[in-house]
């Protein structure tokens, strides 16, 4: 009997795990999903920030900010290039938004039964604690430029705050604005239902509109639905088929997850409040980190990053000199233009030293640091190249181009599988610029080689990495480095797209076709191979040029080492082009250009249950199994996607997917089977907008750079948090699933060299149901800087080391924040005697003086910024009477600028607002202002002065408000 009972409970729990109810994560017809709520909030808040920046700079901002915004509209309005005519792409912005809403969806997968993550079961304090911790992590991450980890945390806390409005009775209590105490931890959570307070009654059949007790509504008591197997007597349930508690008295539920939920009539209201609440979180973060950093967090970037990984050992003098030269040339030619790199990353490596990594958005700092590089040491020949590349891959934004300079083999070749995993996870492109590559043995003997050389086997390691990422391996003499680095200049441009890419190894004669559309400009073709290779290119109108023509009718040809670069002339020939290559040695072909039309994709997998939704796929898909992609197409409202295919880059094989529109630019693409164990994504369609002057539609194609590999087994991993406190250890549980009884080898690495443990093997036994579990631990050092991040890669391979799968997990390292109180302001004096006559305001000034403090136990004031007002601000710091530091603020402005708003940020990101307002009145009596919206726990002062002149009294109302928006 006991066995039967426990079996039933286990069955129920497993069903709850896959059927938990919330706003649907990604897709639900006729209802608003977490994806849509997150996207709307991010677009609106980003547009507001850009509007405010434009106003401060005296520029126009022409955009209506509402829920109909698209990423392209916001990108264009925010871009300084909109007046210069420079091409702009929303690729990075779209990718960051997707990263956040997929992180949002992850909460349903990883924390399905955690009531606090969903504000279920009246866990209001615990849910708010999660939000408070998450916001603190995001602010600390941004301070350390850890934008990727910040976005991941942001997506997860979005889920929790959005669920509040669907799972609680906040909407039923007729509230029309978000509950600000959820993001203001120094405000009390008020009027919460006690554990023994009844809150619901039975629904009337299927009608649950009035199941919340009238007394709860009358007294504005806050409650939320219980979800699971049991609930206290008289409590509301969440509701839905997956919620067993909703079958107990009182029967029914109160969730508003969809229009068909028990309180589905309030679904739209709940979703709209969730959008505004999400924007409020973003506003608080924006004030804490500043506008420019906020836009970086949102992924609003107009160009790519410049990322160098450089070998600094003794023989690299020429290479370092050339790297400096190309970096200086790029910076000097692009700084101040829309093509200026969004950020600069530098990772030097030697033996055994690697780093330190430099990440900066300041070109001058980058120039100083790269200019410091000198060639020295190195010891034995192999160097720590892959360790340096690992740092770059985890630091650079997703889909970055990374350039590696070296002339030596990799001493850390064992990191190859880690590098492969990180490339697949980040979709970054890696190009190696190699010197001193030894020719094949039948052409050159070891005796003829340089004392420092790269053999073919060692060079092949770099070629394999580059090809998997969609990059190139340029093999040149040191004297030709100036020509080789032109590829870097090609890549540092906005709106760069890959049109086509293919490889053949072993080589064979082949003909490749690709479509050129009207939106494409600056088309460049790269062909890599041996000196015996020949090729012909043919345009859509039949014009041809061969490999012997340096300046032909179609392109200008440059050759350096193993690379042919063809820069197409300004030919406007849309349609199908052809490249014919003849070589018996391995070669590759790549076509790039500039265009706003592009796409991003993410591997997702279906989760069975009521939601029938999709979540981000961990690791590699199963060999021969189905593959599902979430695809976002961008750049033009006139783009119509006709096909998405999986292509074997080394053969003509393609598999077509089935497209399902999710609305707007988003599609789910399903493939019944993957074509091979190594493939790329290719997209084709029509663009009517780019050929508006033509009577025909422009056919386009785009290709993802990074290869997707498959595996015969899967791996998943879970941690109970994505944050590690300095000095603490976090366990990560992982599960390997396979249809075979087999032993797998396990390797766990991280990019910070944190102390870590993992099992060396895990074994799937016949009795384990095809699964094997293991635990990896990761410890953050005591002195780890708060806000840094660490990337953990868990790799599992079979006994033959030919089948590998992985998971990549990012953790923030953030100290626990105990200071949750906002800074406060105390007015000292206000001088307005010169503001007596409003008609002469432009020739008169007023002055405001206040003391700003974070309290005795606070972390101290970090920054005071004028958010509104065009006067002059001065600050000084003095010691307070009780041991606290006081910042004395002095502000002077024209009497015409009659409003002052200061944001005051402490060292952990708590934000206070000080507002000063000068108003004119016809009353001759002095008027005393009263603080508006001031929390009861915060000390504030408000005073006014009056001076009569010509029967007009000018009074000053200084409202000191401390709040976290």
Rosetta blueprint (number, residue, H / E / L):
1 X L
2 X H
3 X H
4 X H
5 X H
6 X H
7 X H
8 X H
9 X H
10 X H
11 X H
12 X H
13 X H
14 X H
15 X H
16 X H
17 X H
18 X H
19 X H
20 X L
21 X L
22 X L
23 X L
24 X L
25 X L
26 X L
27 X L
28 X L
29 X L
30 X L
31 X L
32 X L
33 X L
34 X H
35 X H
36 X H
37 X H
38 X H
39 X H
40 X H
41 X H
42 X H
43 X H
44 X H
45 X H
46 X H
47 X H
48 X H
49 X H
50 X H
51 X H
52 X H
53 X H
54 X H
55 X H
56 X H
57 X L
58 X L
59 X L
60 X L
61 X L
62 X L
63 X L
64 X L
65 X L
66 X L
67 X L
68 X L
69 X L
70 X L
71 X H
72 X H
73 X H
74 X H
75 X H
76 X H
77 X H
78 X H
79 X L
80 X H
81 X H
82 X H
83 X L
84 X L
85 X L
86 X L
87 X L
88 X L
89 X L
90 X L
91 X H
92 X H
93 X H
94 X H
95 X H
96 X H
97 X H
98 X H
99 X H
100 X H
101 X H
102 X H
103 X H
104 X H
105 X H
106 X H
107 X H
108 X H
109 X H
110 X H
111 X L
112 X L
113 X L
114 X L
115 X H
116 X H
117 X H
118 X L
119 X L
120 X L
121 X L
122 X L
123 X L
124 X H
125 X H
126 X H
127 X H
128 X H
129 X H
130 X H
131 X H
132 X H
133 X H
134 X H
135 X H
136 X H
137 X H
138 X H
139 X H
140 X H
141 X H
142 X H
143 X H
144 X L
145 X L
146 X L
147 X H
148 X H
149 X H
150 X H
151 X H
152 X H
153 X H
154 X H
155 X H
156 X H
157 X H
158 X H
159 X H
160 X H
161 X H
162 X H
163 X H
164 X H
165 X H
166 X H
167 X H
168 X E
169 X L
170 X L
171 X L
172 X L
173 X L
174 X L
175 X L
176 X L
177 X L
178 X L
179 X L
180 X H
181 X H
182 X H
183 X H
184 X L
185 X L
186 X L
187 X L
188 X L
189 X L
190 X L
191 X L
192 X E
193 X L
194 X L
195 X L
196 X L
197 X L
198 X L
199 X L
200 X E
201 X L
202 X L
203 X L
204 X E
205 X L
206 X L
207 X E
208 X L
209 X L
210 X L
211 X L
212 X E
213 X L
214 X H
215 X H
216 X H
217 X H
218 X H
219 X L
220 X L
221 X L
222 X E
223 X L
224 X E
225 X L
226 X E
227 X L
228 X L
229 X L
230 X L
231 X L
232 X L
233 X L
234 X L
235 X L
236 X L
237 X E
238 X L
239 X L
240 X L
241 X L
242 X L
243 X L
244 X H
245 X H
246 X H
247 X H
248 X L
249 X L
250 X L
251 X L
252 X L
253 X L
254 X L
255 X L
256 X L
257 X L
258 X L
259 X L
260 X L
261 X L
262 X L
263 X L
264 X H
265 X H
266 X H
267 X H
268 X H
269 X H
270 X H
271 X H
272 X H
273 X H
274 X H
275 X H
276 X H
277 X H
278 X H
279 X H
280 X H
281 X H
282 X H
283 X H
284 X H
285 X H
286 X H
287 X H
288 X H
289 X H
290 X L
291 X H
292 X H
293 X H
294 X H
295 X H
296 X H
297 X H
298 X L
299 X L
300 X L
301 X L
302 X L
303 X L
304 X L
305 X L
306 X E
307 X E
308 X E
309 X E
310 X E
311 X E
312 X L
313 X L
314 X H
315 X H
316 X H
317 X H
318 X H
319 X H
320 X H
321 X H
322 X H
323 X H
324 X H
325 X H
326 X H
327 X H
328 X H
329 X H
330 X H
331 X H
332 X H
333 X H
334 X H
335 X L
336 X L
337 X L
338 X L
339 X L
340 X L
341 X L
342 X L
343 X L
344 X E
345 X E
346 X E
347 X E
348 X E
349 X E
350 X L
351 X L
352 X L
353 X L
354 X E
355 X L
356 X L
357 X L
358 X E
359 X E
360 X E
361 X L
362 X L
363 X H
364 X H
365 X H
366 X H
367 X H
368 X H
369 X H
370 X H
371 X H
372 X L
373 X L
374 X L
375 X L
376 X L
377 X L
378 X L
379 X L
380 X L
381 X L
382 X L
383 X E
384 X L
385 X H
386 X H
387 X H
388 X H
389 X H
390 X H
391 X H
392 X H
393 X H
394 X H
395 X H
396 X L
397 X L
398 X L
399 X L
400 X L
401 X E
402 X E
403 X E
404 X E
405 X E
406 X E
407 X L
408 X L
409 X L
410 X E
411 X L
412 X L
413 X H
414 X H
415 X H
416 X H
417 X H
418 X H
419 X H
420 X H
421 X H
422 X H
423 X H
424 X H
425 X H
426 X H
427 X L
428 X L
429 X E
430 X E
431 X E
432 X E
433 X E
434 X E
435 X L
436 X L
437 X E
438 X L
439 X L
440 X L
441 X L
442 X L
443 X L
444 X L
445 X L
446 X H
447 X H
448 X H
449 X L
450 X L
451 X L
452 X L
453 X L
454 X E
455 X L
456 X H
457 X H
458 X H
459 X H
460 X H
461 X H
462 X H
463 X H
464 X H
465 X H
466 X H
467 X H
468 X H
469 X H
470 X L
471 X L
472 X L
473 X E
474 X E
475 X E
476 X L
477 X L
478 X H
479 X H
480 X H
481 X H
482 X H
483 X H
484 X H
485 X L
486 X H
487 X H
488 X H
489 X H
490 X H
491 X H
492 X L
493 X L
494 X L
495 X L
496 X E
497 X E
498 X E
499 X E
500 X E
501 X E
502 X E
503 X E
504 X E
505 X L
506 X L
507 X L
508 X L
509 X L
510 X E
511 X E
512 X E
513 X E
514 X E
515 X E
516 X E
517 X L
518 X L
519 X L
520 X L
521 X E
522 X E
523 X E
524 X E
525 X E
526 X E
527 X E
528 X E
529 X L
530 X L
531 X L
532 X L
533 X L
534 X E
535 X E
536 X E
537 X E
538 X E
539 X L
540 X L
541 X L
542 X L
543 X L
544 X E
545 X E
546 X E
547 X L
548 X L
549 X L
550 X L
551 X E
552 X L
553 X L
554 X L
555 X E
556 X E
557 X E
558 X E
559 X E
560 X E
561 X L
562 X L
563 X E
564 X E
565 X E
566 X E
567 X E
568 X E
569 X L
570 X L
571 X L
572 X L
573 X L
574 X L
575 X E
576 X E
577 X E
578 X E
579 X E
580 X E
581 X E
582 X E
583 X L
584 X L
585 X L
586 X L
587 X E
588 X E
589 X E
590 X E
591 X E
592 X E
593 X E
594 X E
595 X L
596 X L
597 X L
598 X E
599 X E
600 X E
601 X E
602 X E
603 X E
604 X E
605 X E
606 X E
607 X L
608 X L
609 X L
610 X L
611 X L
612 X L
613 X L
614 X E
615 X E
616 X E
617 X L
618 X L
619 X L
620 X L
621 X E
622 X E
623 X L
624 X L
625 X L
626 X L
627 X E
628 X E
629 X E
630 X E
631 X E
632 X E
633 X E
634 X E
635 X L
636 X L
637 X L
638 X L
639 X E
640 X E
641 X E
642 X E
643 X E
644 X E
645 X E
646 X E
647 X E
648 X L
649 X L
650 X L
651 X L
652 X L
653 X L
654 X E
655 X E
656 X E
657 X L
658 X E
659 X E
660 X E
661 X E
662 X L
663 X L
664 X L
665 X L
666 X E
667 X E
668 X E
669 X E
670 X E
671 X E
672 X L
673 X L
674 X L
675 X L
676 X L
677 X L
678 X E
679 X E
680 X E
681 X E
682 X E
683 X E
684 X E
685 X E
686 X E
687 X E
688 X L
689 X L
690 X L
691 X L
692 X L
693 X L
694 X L
695 X L
696 X L
697 X L
698 X E
699 X E
700 X E
701 X E
702 X E
703 X E
704 X L
705 X L
706 X L
707 X L
708 X E
709 X E
710 X E
711 X E
712 X L
713 X L
714 X E
715 X E
716 X E
717 X E
718 X E
719 X E
720 X L
721 X L
722 X L
723 X E
724 X E
725 X L
726 X L
727 X L
728 X L
729 X E
730 X E
731 X E
732 X E
733 X E
734 X E
735 X E
736 X E
737 X E
738 X L
739 X L
740 X L
741 X L
742 X L
743 X E
744 X E
745 X E
746 X E
747 X E
748 X E
749 X E
750 X E
751 X L
752 X L
753 X L
754 X L
755 X E
756 X E
757 X E
758 X L
759 X L
760 X L
761 X E
762 X E
763 X E
764 X L
765 X L
766 X H
767 X H
768 X H
769 X L
770 X L
771 X E
772 X E
773 X E
774 X E
775 X E
776 X E
777 X E
778 X E
779 X E
780 X L
781 X L
782 X L
783 X L
784 X L
785 X L
786 X L
787 X L
788 X E
789 X E
790 X E
791 X E
792 X E
793 X E
794 X E
795 X E
796 X E
797 X E
798 X L
799 X L
800 X L
801 X L
802 X L
803 X L
804 X E
805 X E
806 X E
807 X E
808 X E
809 X E
810 X E
811 X E
812 X E
813 X E
814 X L
815 X L
816 X L
817 X L
818 X L
819 X L
820 X L
821 X L
822 X L
823 X L
824 X E
825 X E
826 X E
827 X E
828 X E
829 X E
830 X E
831 X E
832 X L
833 X L
834 X L
835 X L
836 X L
837 X L
838 X H
839 X H
840 X H
841 X H
842 X H
843 X H
844 X L
845 X E
846 X E
847 X E
848 X E
849 X E
850 X E
851 X E
852 X E
853 X E
854 X L
855 X L
856 X L
857 X L
858 X L
859 X L
860 X L
861 X E
862 X E
863 X E
864 X E
865 X E
866 X E
867 X E
868 X E
869 X L
870 X L
871 X L
872 X E
873 X E
874 X E
875 X E
876 X E
877 X E
878 X E
879 X E
880 X L
881 X L
882 X L
883 X L
884 X L
885 X E
886 X E
887 X E
888 X E
889 X E
890 X E
891 X E
892 X E
893 X E
894 X E
895 X L
896 X L
897 X L
898 X L
899 X E
900 X E
901 X E
902 X E
903 X E
904 X E
905 X E
906 X E
907 X L
908 X L
909 X L
910 X L
911 X E
912 X E
913 X E
914 X E
915 X E
916 X E
917 X E
918 X E
919 X E
920 X E
921 X E
922 X L
923 X L
924 X L
925 X L
926 X L
927 X L
928 X L
929 X L
930 X L
931 X L
932 X L
933 X L
934 X L
935 X L
936 X L
937 X L
938 X L
939 X L
940 X L
941 X L
942 X L
943 X L
944 X L
945 X L
946 X E
947 X E
948 X E
949 X E
950 X L
951 X L
952 X E
953 X E
954 X E
955 X E
956 X E
957 X E
958 X E
959 X E
960 X E
961 X E
962 X L
963 X L
964 X L
965 X L
